[in-house]
């Protein structure tokens, strides 16, 4: 009997093709990054994504079909080494009843945040000033290995000449003590949902974080799309910062000029357009997982799936 959450069966040729496509999309870039990192070559975009979010490049190359897909063929049994997969009626699949109970509240919070952000109108006009506020009147910037484009006094003067309109707490929390009171919104962790909005670069970059927290319950294609949005977003983030990124091949977006602010907003809008369908798909995936979690009551047994209750631990 087909489990109620299964909508698709993939033959060995079909799921192997999908796994190979993941390797084609990310393999060369990630292997190049890992090699250069072993040589201590900095990459301000990828270093941030793998250090700030604390996920390893290898995880991105670990293919998952996502919830609702059953894999056929003997070779699919290799997925049973992962605690979230089971075998039923000759096919290997993810079982929603194995999603750890202690993560249910987090899953609902992510779902709600995705929905709230999707429904809210975008806010423009911040012009990437969060990175400037992070180095405002400070002796040692966070990214001390990267030179600044402007002298500290000019950076301070520009910050003081502009309104700080940050809506994202996880950017705001890195403001210098002198810059925090200058932000127009009283951001805290507790009121994050009140201000999160889809035009924010960091809110769109965080789609990669939410995708990782849902992995492997969502498919690798969606995780990859979220990661690539994060790469594009972090690139613009650093281009608009007061750091001089030209040594790393990134031309500055000079938001201290009228032309630079116009270019920043154009890129900000383009990122939102690319991020919106990813946010919609993440919302669908989280709703789908929650739906089956709430309706499933009988977990798989060790006799048929090699699963034991001790495996139900958090995977992130």
C-alpha positions as CSV (number, residue, x, y, z in Angstrom):
1,X,0.0,0.0,0.0
2,X,1.4,3.4,-1.0
3,X,1.9,5.7,2.0
4,X,-0.4,8.7,1.9
5,X,2.5,11.2,1.6
6,X,4.0,9.6,-1.5
7,X,3.1,11.3,-4.8
8,X,5.9,10.2,-7.0
9,X,7.9,7.1,-7.7
10,X,11.3,7.5,-9.4
11,X,13.0,4.7,-11.3
12,X,16.8,4.2,-10.7
13,X,17.6,6.0,-13.9
14,X,15.3,9.0,-12.9
15,X,16.6,9.6,-9.4
16,X,20.3,9.0,-10.5
17,X,19.8,11.7,-13.2
18,X,18.5,14.1,-10.6
19,X,21.4,13.4,-8.3
20,X,23.8,13.9,-11.2
21,X,22.2,17.2,-11.9
22,X,23.0,18.4,-8.4
23,X,26.6,17.5,-8.9
24,X,26.6,19.5,-12.2
25,X,25.1,22.6,-10.6
26,X,27.3,22.8,-7.5
27,X,30.1,20.3,-7.7
28,X,32.7,22.4,-9.6
29,X,32.1,25.5,-7.6
30,X,32.2,23.8,-4.2
31,X,35.3,21.7,-5.0
32,X,37.1,24.8,-6.2
33,X,36.1,26.6,-3.0
34,X,37.3,23.8,-0.7
35,X,40.6,23.5,-2.6
36,X,41.2,27.3,-2.3
37,X,40.2,27.3,1.3
38,X,42.9,24.6,1.9
39,X,45.4,27.1,0.5
40,X,44.0,29.7,2.9
41,X,42.6,31.8,0.0
42,X,39.7,33.9,1.3
43,X,36.3,34.1,-0.4
44,X,34.2,36.8,1.3
45,X,30.9,35.5,-0.1
46,X,31.2,31.7,0.4
47,X,33.3,32.0,3.6
48,X,30.4,34.0,5.1
49,X,27.7,31.5,4.0
50,X,29.6,28.5,5.4
51,X,30.8,30.1,8.6
52,X,27.9,32.4,9.6
53,X,25.3,29.7,8.8
54,X,27.7,26.9,9.9
55,X,26.8,24.4,7.2
56,X,29.5,22.4,5.4
57,X,29.9,22.4,1.6
58,X,29.5,18.6,1.6
59,X,25.9,18.9,2.9
60,X,24.9,20.7,-0.3
61,X,26.2,17.8,-2.4
62,X,24.3,15.3,-0.4
63,X,21.3,14.6,-2.7
64,X,17.8,14.2,-1.2
65,X,14.5,13.6,-3.2
66,X,12.5,15.4,-0.5
67,X,9.3,14.3,1.1
68,X,6.7,12.6,-1.1
69,X,9.2,10.9,-3.5
70,X,9.9,7.1,-3.4
71,X,13.1,5.8,-4.9
72,X,13.1,2.4,-6.6
73,X,15.9,0.0,-7.2
74,X,18.4,-1.9,-4.9
75,X,20.9,1.0,-5.0
76,X,18.3,3.2,-3.3
77,X,18.9,1.2,-0.1
78,X,22.1,3.2,0.5
79,X,19.8,6.0,1.6
80,X,18.8,3.8,4.6
81,X,22.1,4.7,6.2
82,X,20.4,8.1,6.9
83,X,18.0,8.0,9.8
84,X,15.2,9.8,8.0
85,X,14.7,7.2,5.3
86,X,12.7,4.0,5.4
87,X,11.9,1.2,3.0
88,X,8.3,0.3,2.3
89,X,6.8,-1.9,-0.4
90,X,10.2,-2.2,-2.1
91,X,10.9,1.6,-2.3
92,X,13.0,3.9,-0.2
93,X,11.5,7.2,1.0
94,X,11.5,9.8,3.8
95,X,9.0,9.1,6.5
96,X,7.4,12.3,8.1
97,X,6.8,10.4,11.4
98,X,10.6,10.4,11.9
99,X,10.8,14.2,12.0
100,X,12.1,14.8,15.5
101,X,9.3,15.9,17.8
102,X,11.5,18.5,19.6
103,X,11.8,20.3,16.3
104,X,8.1,20.7,15.6
105,X,7.8,24.1,17.2
106,X,10.8,25.3,15.2
107,X,9.2,24.0,12.0
108,X,6.0,25.9,12.8
109,X,8.0,29.1,13.6
110,X,9.8,28.8,10.2
111,X,6.5,28.2,8.4
112,X,4.9,31.3,10.0
113,X,7.9,33.5,9.3
114,X,7.9,32.5,5.7
115,X,4.2,33.2,5.4
116,X,4.4,36.6,7.2
117,X,7.3,37.7,5.1
118,X,5.7,36.6,1.9
119,X,2.5,38.5,2.7
120,X,4.2,41.7,3.7
121,X,5.0,44.5,1.3
122,X,8.7,45.1,0.6
123,X,10.4,48.0,2.2
124,X,13.1,49.9,0.2
125,X,15.4,52.7,1.2
126,X,17.8,51.0,3.6
127,X,20.5,51.0,0.8
128,X,22.6,48.4,2.6
129,X,23.5,50.7,5.5
130,X,23.6,47.8,7.9
131,X,27.2,47.0,6.9
132,X,28.2,50.6,7.4
133,X,26.6,50.6,10.9
134,X,28.7,47.5,11.7
135,X,31.9,49.5,11.3
136,X,30.6,52.9,12.6
137,X,33.2,54.4,15.0
138,X,34.9,51.1,15.8
139,X,38.6,50.5,16.0
140,X,38.6,47.0,14.5
141,X,35.9,46.0,11.9
142,X,34.4,42.5,11.8
143,X,36.2,41.7,8.6
144,X,39.6,43.1,9.6
145,X,41.4,41.3,6.8
146,X,39.6,43.3,4.2
147,X,40.5,47.0,3.7
148,X,37.9,49.8,3.9
149,X,37.1,51.9,0.8
150,X,36.9,55.1,2.8
151,X,38.6,56.5,5.9
152,X,36.8,55.8,9.2
153,X,35.8,59.5,9.6
154,X,34.2,59.6,6.1
155,X,32.3,56.3,6.9
156,X,31.1,57.9,10.2
157,X,30.0,61.1,8.5
158,X,28.0,59.1,5.8
159,X,26.3,57.0,8.5
160,X,25.3,60.1,10.4
161,X,24.0,61.7,7.2
162,X,21.5,58.9,6.4
163,X,18.6,57.3,8.2
164,X,19.2,53.7,9.4
165,X,16.2,51.7,8.4
166,X,17.2,48.1,9.1
167,X,14.3,45.7,9.5
168,X,16.3,42.5,10.1
169,X,17.4,41.7,13.7
170,X,20.2,39.4,12.7
171,X,21.9,42.3,10.8
172,X,21.0,44.9,13.5
173,X,22.5,42.9,16.3
174,X,26.0,43.4,14.8
175,X,25.6,47.2,14.7
176,X,28.2,48.9,16.9
177,X,26.9,50.2,20.2
178,X,27.0,53.8,18.9
179,X,25.0,52.9,15.8
180,X,22.2,50.8,17.4
181,X,20.3,53.8,18.9
182,X,20.3,55.4,15.4
183,X,18.1,52.7,13.9
184,X,14.5,53.8,13.4
185,X,13.1,50.5,14.4
186,X,13.4,48.9,17.9
187,X,14.5,45.5,16.7
188,X,14.7,42.5,19.0
189,X,14.6,38.7,18.6
190,X,11.1,38.8,20.1
191,X,9.7,41.2,17.5
192,X,11.5,39.7,14.5
193,X,8.2,38.6,12.9
194,X,6.8,42.2,13.2
195,X,9.4,43.7,10.8
196,X,10.7,40.9,8.5
197,X,10.0,41.9,4.9
198,X,10.8,40.4,1.5
199,X,12.9,43.3,0.2
200,X,15.5,42.8,2.9
201,X,18.7,41.3,1.6
202,X,19.3,39.4,4.8
203,X,15.8,38.0,5.0
204,X,16.3,36.6,1.4
205,X,19.8,35.3,2.3
206,X,18.2,33.5,5.3
207,X,16.1,31.3,2.9
208,X,19.3,29.2,2.7
209,X,19.2,28.8,6.5
210,X,15.5,27.8,6.5
211,X,16.1,25.3,3.6
212,X,18.9,23.7,5.5
213,X,16.8,23.3,8.6
214,X,14.2,21.5,6.5
215,X,16.7,19.3,4.8
216,X,16.5,16.4,3.8
217,X,12.7,16.7,4.1
218,X,12.8,19.1,1.1
219,X,14.5,18.2,-2.2
220,X,18.1,19.2,-3.0
221,X,17.0,21.3,-6.0
222,X,15.2,23.7,-3.6
223,X,18.1,23.8,-1.2
224,X,20.4,24.5,-4.1
225,X,18.2,27.3,-5.3
226,X,18.1,28.9,-1.9
227,X,21.9,28.6,-1.7
228,X,22.4,30.3,-5.0
229,X,20.0,33.1,-4.0
230,X,22.2,33.5,-0.9
231,X,25.3,33.7,-3.0
232,X,23.9,36.5,-5.1
233,X,22.6,38.3,-2.1
234,X,25.8,38.2,-0.2
235,X,27.7,39.4,-3.2
236,X,25.5,42.5,-3.4
237,X,25.7,42.9,0.3
238,X,29.5,43.1,0.2
239,X,29.6,45.3,-2.9
240,X,27.5,47.9,-1.1
241,X,29.5,47.7,2.1
242,X,32.3,50.1,3.0
243,X,34.8,47.3,2.4
244,X,37.0,47.3,-0.7
245,X,36.3,44.0,-2.4
246,X,38.0,44.7,-5.7
247,X,40.9,42.3,-4.8
248,X,38.2,39.6,-4.8
249,X,36.7,40.6,-8.1
250,X,33.8,42.6,-6.7
251,X,33.3,46.2,-7.9
252,X,31.8,48.5,-5.3
253,X,28.2,49.7,-5.3
254,X,28.9,53.2,-4.0
255,X,25.8,53.8,-1.9
256,X,27.4,57.0,-0.7
257,X,26.4,58.4,-4.1
258,X,22.9,58.9,-5.7
259,X,23.8,56.6,-8.6
260,X,25.1,53.9,-6.2
261,X,21.9,54.0,-4.2
262,X,19.8,53.7,-7.4
263,X,21.9,50.7,-8.5
264,X,21.6,49.1,-5.0
265,X,17.8,49.3,-5.1
266,X,17.6,47.8,-8.6
267,X,19.7,44.9,-7.4
268,X,17.7,44.6,-4.2
269,X,14.4,44.4,-6.3
270,X,15.9,41.8,-8.6
271,X,17.0,39.6,-5.7
272,X,13.5,39.8,-4.2
273,X,12.0,38.7,-7.5
274,X,14.3,35.7,-7.6
275,X,13.9,34.9,-3.9
276,X,10.0,35.1,-3.9
277,X,9.4,31.7,-5.7
278,X,12.0,30.1,-3.4
279,X,10.2,31.4,-0.4
280,X,6.9,30.1,-1.8
281,X,8.4,26.7,-2.4
282,X,9.8,26.6,1.1
283,X,6.5,27.6,2.6
284,X,4.8,24.8,0.6
285,X,7.4,22.3,1.8
286,X,7.0,23.3,5.4
287,X,3.2,23.1,5.2
288,X,3.4,19.7,3.5
289,X,5.8,18.4,6.2
290,X,3.6,19.8,9.0
291,X,0.5,18.3,7.5
292,X,1.9,14.8,7.4
293,X,3.5,15.1,10.8
294,X,0.2,16.0,12.3
295,X,-1.7,13.2,10.7
296,X,1.0,10.4,11.0
297,X,0.8,8.5,14.3
298,X,2.6,5.2,13.6
299,X,6.3,5.5,13.0
300,X,8.1,2.9,11.0
301,X,9.4,-0.2,12.9
302,X,12.9,-1.5,13.0
303,X,11.7,-4.9,11.5
304,X,10.9,-3.4,8.1
305,X,13.1,-0.3,8.0
306,X,16.2,-0.7,10.2
307,X,14.9,2.4,12.1
308,X,15.1,2.6,15.9
309,X,13.7,5.3,18.1
310,X,17.2,6.4,19.1
311,X,17.7,7.7,15.6
312,X,15.1,10.4,16.0
313,X,17.5,13.2,16.8
314,X,17.9,16.6,15.3
315,X,19.9,16.8,12.1
316,X,20.9,20.4,12.1
